[in-house]
Amino acid sequence: MWRCQDMDNHLKKIIYLSVLTILVSACASKNHTTPASVIPIEEVAPPQKTETHLSVKDESTAEKLGFYEKESGSTAVNFAFTESTAISKDQLDSEVINKTVSFIDKNLEFIRYSFGKNNSIYVADFSNALMFDYRKSSVRNSDQSLLGNFSRLYGSAAFGKYLYIIGHTDSDGSASYNYGLSARRARSVASILIDNDVDGSKLSIVPAGEYLPKVSNSTNEGKQQNRRVEVISADSRALIQSYLRQLKCPPNERCQRKILNIFDVRKVGANTEMNIKNPYSLAIHSPELNNLIQLDESLRENPDFLNTKPLSLNDERNLIEMGELRQNLLIEIDIRPVLRLAIQKRAGFHIPKKYIIKD
């Protein structure tokens, strides 16, 4: 009897352990199963802090190449004598320098621009009201001596070996008249420069007429500012031409892409003549024609490289290839009516019989 009872207890223990094992297995499998109604959530990484760097003007990069204003007035003059290797400040009369610096500070807008590495370009803006009477092209006698002192600084090559004289007008009057007036005024300034020891072979004239306004011509004050003569100087002709192509149109003004002529000058007796047979061409408001990278590299190797041969880039040809000058090349044809003469039929000459004498 005791043996049967021991067997029953042993059987109960086996059954109990079996049930407990099944329950533990069921719970373990339930913990490793993902319910269909639960969507796993991806862990989002915390946002990283970004540093903001201010853009730095690096003139060695293509995007930053350009003409940057540096000094103005007497500060620009002093910089020229400090950096120029062509002449020292002691080689000029101090009285001439002082008068010229005073003249610049009172009457001129004189600015030095920098391009690339150690390339300077100087722009002197002479207001026409300072030197010319209304609609006149001769420099007033009272201003010739002041301009003569200023010219001696250019003769020293302190501001560069090459000079471009740009004549400007406002938009009043016809375009052809303004072009001629700007040429005559630029030639008058060129004559005074040559008379004061500026090498004529290094000097060029660009009649710009009304096509390079400084400000809008919508007001009388703006027109007065646009009536001017600029003297632009540098050690490279290509640098000056790139500067002129790069100029932007002022606000509230409609500018046109134009081809301007660049004339060399020479002194014949007392007269200054422009070489109209072999002018260069220059496109204004055409910065895309500038290859500033190539210009910067050439100036680094040899500042005179692009000046020892004729201008290789013809702006007019390039603009034609770009399709920019098709409208300018159209020639208007005037169709005149054909002169038609009325045909008059004259009656035959008849002599009455009574006037006819018969033999």
Secondary structure, DSSP 8 states (H G I E B T S, - for coil): -HHHHHHHHHHHHHHHHHHHHHHHHHHHHHHT---TT---------------------TTSGGG-SEEEEEEHHHHHHHHHHH-SS--GGGS-HHHHHHHHHHHHHH-EEEEEEETTTEEEEEEEEEHHHH--TT--S--HHHHHHHHHHHHHHHTTTT-SEEEEEEE--SSS-HHHHHHHHHHHHHHHHHHHHHTT--GGGEEEEEEETSS-SS-TTSHHHHHHHSEEEEEEES-HHHHHHHHHH----TT------EEEEEEEEEETTEEEE--SS-EEEESS-GGG--HHHHHHHHHH-TTGGGSS--S--HHHHHHHTTSSTTTT-----------------------GGG----
